[in-house]
């Protein structure tokens, strides 16, 4: 699904007239439907790799190819650890959750409209599969997720009143409900309580489509992700564990 061909990346420290290499001539293929656990020492560039795959950074050499679906059709969801909760978030958890559902329905309705236009021009219709594609469907999934992650009691609280761990859970829920093709999760359990962190692999297994690609960085016990494909970033190279 995503192929790295001779990818280089270095941070340019202009004030010192030097570059800090992170990746060097990396060849690697992330396959559709696979779950990957990325490990490596602090500072080797795990978060940088995720930022490259999310296209928030560009390689300094080589190329990253998005094959299925192609880049223009790719639905990508990313979660990164928080530094703090924004004190200007004056709306409630309930309003935040309602907005998640509304945005999903809006996105799906636009996709269906595009499919109908394709029909008019005699092209093959691309069906939009969302598992139900209704407000009721997404509300049910949202309800299950908030219950599993112990957020139901927070519904009437404003986001700025949440702990970092609680807000991190909301961002994870939003990503899951995006039903994306690719998930890039960088320390998704940061600041979460132990129970929720240990539930994460089970929740991802239950709620993510088997066809999506998942790349996860976590400092949790690796045994929680025993079924994942283990890859390591070391010496500027990406290596799959055998």
C-alpha positions, 0 to 999 in steps of 0.5 A: 500500500505504501512503498518507500524507495531509497528514502533519505531524510535529514533535519537541517540545522542552519545555525550550525551549518549541518544536517542531522540524518534520520533516514538513509536509503530506506527501502520498505513496503507497508502492506494493505491490511497489516498491523505494524509495531514500530520500535527504536530508541528515543530520538532515532526518528520514529515520530519523524517517519510517521510525519513523513508517511502523513506527508507533513514532512517531505523526504530529502531524497528518494520517494514515498509511493501510495499505491492502493488507494492512490494518494488523491483517494487516500483517507488517512488518520493520525494521532500524536501525543498531546503536550497539553489540552487547549484552555480555549476549548469551551464546548462539551464532550457531547458537542465534540462527539456530535460533530464527529458524527456530522462530519462523517455523514457529510464526508460520505454524502459527498462521496456518494454524490461523486459516485453518482456523477461518475455513473452519468459519464458511464464510468464504473461506480465506486461503491462507498462502504461505511458499514452502514453509512447512517447517523444511527450507525456512527452514533452506535459506534461512538457510544461503544467507544466512549463506554469502552474508554470510560468517557461516558461520564464526561459528556457534559464536561467542557474539553478544557476541563478534561485531563490529557489522557481523557482528551487523548481518548477523544482524539483516538475515537475521532480517528477510529470513526474516520474509517481511514485507509491508513492509521498512524498512531504515535504513542496513542495511549500517552497519558491514558490510564492503565486499563484503557491503555491495555484495552487499546489492542482489543479496541483497534482489532474490533473497530478498525477494518481488516483492510486498513494499514496500521502503524503504531508507536508505543512504549506499552508492553510489546506483548500487548501487540504480539500479533503485530508485525514488528519493525525497528528503526535503528542506524537510519534503517527500517528493519522487519523482525523475523 
